[in-house]
């Protein structure tokens, strides 16, 4: 039994090491799913599906599909959608903007809408991203721009604010 368990652990470690970025996106996906529990959207956004959008062809899309499969955000079914960088981004509750996307163009498309914009590139929380993933002390953390979330009409629970790096 111990040999089987050890083999599974080693196999997981090897496949995880081979695709380090995929491991990061698994972590990011779990964070995104959990953010749904600590952010409140306006009443008008609390019907229909809860849409998590991904700009471009980021590997996070597949991970989000796996992590959110069959899950709910409150009373809303979670749906993951992929958007081309040139698309209008309508009906999203959350929008993941990968580091290779043009943040300024995407930000302009969601300005004034109740969208939690999540990024992964240094400096984007200061530029208006709601949440930005960063590595601190070899651990994934996230920066929270409360002004950006308030401007989007979103309310962040104090529990989430306490875990975040304030920007």
C-alpha positions in Angstrom: 0.0 0.0 0.0 2.8 2.4 0.9 4.5 1.7 -2.5 1.3 2.5 -4.4 0.9 5.8 -2.4 4.6 6.7 -3.0 4.3 5.9 -6.7 1.3 8.2 -7.0 3.0 11.0 -5.1 6.2 10.7 -7.3 4.1 10.6 -10.5 2.2 13.7 -9.5 5.4 15.5 -8.6 7.1 14.6 -11.9 4.1 15.7 -14.0 3.7 18.8 -11.9 7.4 19.7 -12.3 7.2 19.2 -16.1 4.4 21.7 -16.4 5.1 24.3 -13.7 2.9 26.9 -15.3 0.0 24.5 -15.4 0.5 24.0 -11.7 0.3 27.7 -11.2 -2.9 27.9 -13.2 -4.4 25.2 -11.1 -3.7 27.3 -8.1 -5.0 30.5 -9.8 -8.2 28.6 -10.8 -8.8 27.6 -7.2 -8.3 31.2 -6.1 -10.7 32.4 -8.8 -13.4 30.0 -7.7 -12.9 31.0 -4.0 -13.1 34.7 -4.9 -16.8 34.1 -5.9 -17.4 33.5 -2.2 -15.9 36.7 -0.9 -17.0 39.3 -3.5 -20.5 40.6 -3.8 -21.9 41.7 -7.1 -24.8 44.2 -7.5 -28.3 42.8 -7.5 -28.6 43.2 -11.3 -25.7 40.8 -11.8 -27.1 38.1 -9.5 -29.3 36.3 -12.0 -28.6 34.0 -14.9 -25.2 32.3 -15.1 -22.1 33.5 -13.3 -19.6 34.0 -16.1 -15.9 33.8 -15.6 -14.2 35.1 -18.7 -10.7 34.4 -20.0 -9.0 36.7 -22.5 -7.1 34.8 -25.2 -5.7 31.3 -25.2 -4.5 31.1 -21.6 -4.0 27.6 -20.1 -6.1 28.8 -17.2 -9.2 28.3 -19.3 -8.9 24.4 -19.1 -8.1 24.6 -15.4 -11.1 26.8 -14.7 -13.4 24.4 -16.6 -12.1 21.6 -14.5 -12.2 23.4 -11.1 -15.7 25.0 -11.6 -17.4 22.0 -13.3 -20.8 21.7 -11.8 -20.2 24.4 -9.2 -22.2 27.4 -8.2 -21.5 31.0 -7.2 -24.2 31.5 -4.7 -27.4 30.5 -6.7 -25.8 31.0 -10.1 -24.3 28.2 -12.2 -20.6 29.0 -13.1 -19.9 29.2 -16.8 -16.4 29.7 -18.2 -16.1 31.6 -21.5 -13.1 32.4 -23.7 -12.9 35.9 -25.3 -10.6 37.0 -28.1 -8.7 40.2 -27.2 -10.7 42.0 -29.8 -14.1 40.9 -28.5 -16.5 43.0 -26.6 -16.5 41.5 -23.1 -20.2 41.5 -22.0 -21.9 39.6 -19.3 -18.8 38.7 -17.3 -18.6 38.7 -13.5 -14.9 37.9 -13.5 -12.4 38.4 -16.2 -8.9 36.9 -16.2 -6.4 38.9 -18.2 -3.2 36.9 -18.9 0.2 38.6 -18.9 0.4 38.6 -22.7 -2.9 40.5 -23.3 -3.2 44.2 -23.7 -4.5 45.2 -20.2 -5.3 48.8 -21.1 -7.6 47.8 -24.0 -9.3 45.1 -22.0 -9.7 47.5 -19.0 -11.4 50.1 -21.3 -13.9 47.4 -22.4 -15.0 46.7 -18.9 -14.8 50.2 -17.4 -18.0 51.0 -15.4 -19.2 47.4 -15.5 -19.4 45.1 -12.4 -16.5 43.0 -13.4 -13.8 41.7 -11.1 -10.7 42.0 -13.3 -7.9 39.5 -12.4 -4.4 39.8 -13.8 -1.0 38.2 -13.4 1.6 40.8 -14.3 3.6 43.1 -12.0 2.2 46.6 -11.7 -1.3 45.9 -13.0 -3.1 46.2 -9.7 -1.7 49.8 -9.5 -3.1 50.3 -13.1 -6.6 49.3 -12.1 -6.8 45.5 -12.0 -9.1 44.4 -9.1 -6.8 41.5 -8.2 -3.3 40.7 -9.4 -1.4 37.5 -8.7 2.1 37.8 -7.4 4.8 35.6 -5.8 6.0 36.7 -2.4 8.4 34.5 -0.3 8.0 31.7 -2.8 4.2 31.6 -2.3 1.4 32.7 -4.5 -0.3 35.7 -3.1 -2.6 38.3 -4.5 -2.8 42.1 -4.5 -6.2 43.7 -4.0 -7.0 47.2 -5.4 -10.1 48.1 -3.4 -10.6 51.3 -5.3 -10.9 49.4 -8.5 -13.4 46.9 -7.0 -15.5 49.8 -5.5 -15.4 51.6 -8.9 -16.8 48.4 -10.5 -19.6 48.4 -7.9 -18.3 45.3 -6.1 -18.0 44.7 -2.4 -15.1 42.7 -1.1 -15.5 40.8 2.2 -13.1 41.8 5.0 -11.9 38.2 5.1 -10.6 38.5 1.6 -9.1 41.9 2.2 -7.2 40.6 5.2 -5.5 37.9 3.0 -4.6 40.3 0.3 -1.7 42.6 -0.2 -3.3 46.0 -0.3 -2.5 48.3 -3.2 
